[in-house]
């Protein structure tokens, strides 16, 4: 199954810069592992008009529970708000034919 996952990161003010940097580095390594395993297909940064940034990811997992487990293991997960949309193939998808 494929899922569109939208992340917004909200780091608490009392977190040390060193911890943020450590978790961001670990997040990059975790994303690379998920990509190698075929779970993370694509990732984008979406900027809203007021300058806020969201991250959009295209993920593959067997089901919602597996996706949840993959996301919950991410180093930055505790600071994320996550919205998941399950994607289904559309009959007019040019890649489906």
C-alpha positions in Angstrom: 0.0 0.0 0.0 1.1 3.6 -0.5 0.6 6.5 1.9 1.0 10.2 1.7 2.4 11.3 5.0 2.5 15.0 6.0 4.7 16.0 8.9 4.9 19.2 10.8 7.8 19.5 13.3 7.4 21.4 16.5 10.6 21.3 18.6 10.0 22.5 22.2 11.9 25.6 23.2 13.7 23.9 26.1 15.5 21.3 23.9 19.3 21.9 23.6 20.6 22.6 20.1 23.0 19.6 20.4 20.0 17.3 21.0 18.2 18.7 18.0 21.3 18.3 15.8 21.8 14.7 17.0 18.2 13.8 16.3 18.3 15.5 12.9 21.4 13.5 11.9 19.8 10.3 13.1 16.6 11.2 11.2 18.6 11.5 8.0 20.2 8.1 8.6 16.8 6.6 9.4 15.3 8.1 6.2 18.1 6.6 4.1 17.5 3.2 5.7 13.8 3.4 5.0 14.5 4.4 1.3 16.9 1.4 0.9 14.2 -0.9 2.3 11.6 0.5 -0.1 9.4 2.2 2.5 10.3 5.8 1.8 9.8 6.4 -1.9 9.9 10.2 -2.2 10.1 13.2 0.2 9.3 16.9 -0.5 9.2 20.1 1.5 6.0 22.1 0.9 6.2 25.8 1.8 3.0 27.7 2.6 2.5 31.3 1.7 3.4 32.5 5.1 6.7 30.6 5.1 5.8 27.6 7.2 7.3 24.4 5.9 5.7 20.9 5.9 7.3 17.7 4.9 5.4 15.4 2.6 6.6 11.8 2.1 5.4 9.0 -0.1 5.7 5.8 1.9 5.0 2.1 1.1 4.0 -0.3 3.9 1.9 -3.5 4.0 -0.7 -1.8 6.2 -1.4 1.2 8.5 0.1 -0.6 11.5 3.4 -1.2 9.7 3.4 2.4 8.6 2.8 3.6 12.2 5.6 1.4 13.5 8.0 2.8 10.9 7.1 6.4 11.7 7.1 5.9 15.4 10.7 4.7 15.2 11.9 7.9 13.7 14.2 10.0 15.9 12.1 13.2 15.5 8.7 11.4 15.8 8.0 12.7 19.3 8.1 16.3 18.0 6.0 15.6 14.8 2.4 16.0 14.1 1.5 13.5 11.4 -1.3 13.2 9.0 -1.6 10.1 6.8 -3.6 9.7 3.7 -4.0 6.2 2.2 -3.6 6.3 -1.6 -5.4 4.1 -4.1 -4.6 3.7 -7.7 -6.7 5.9 -10.0 -7.9 4.5 -13.4 -6.5 7.6 -15.2 -3.0 7.3 -13.7 -0.6 7.5 -16.6 1.9 5.2 -14.9 -0.7 2.5 -14.4 -1.1 1.7 -18.1 
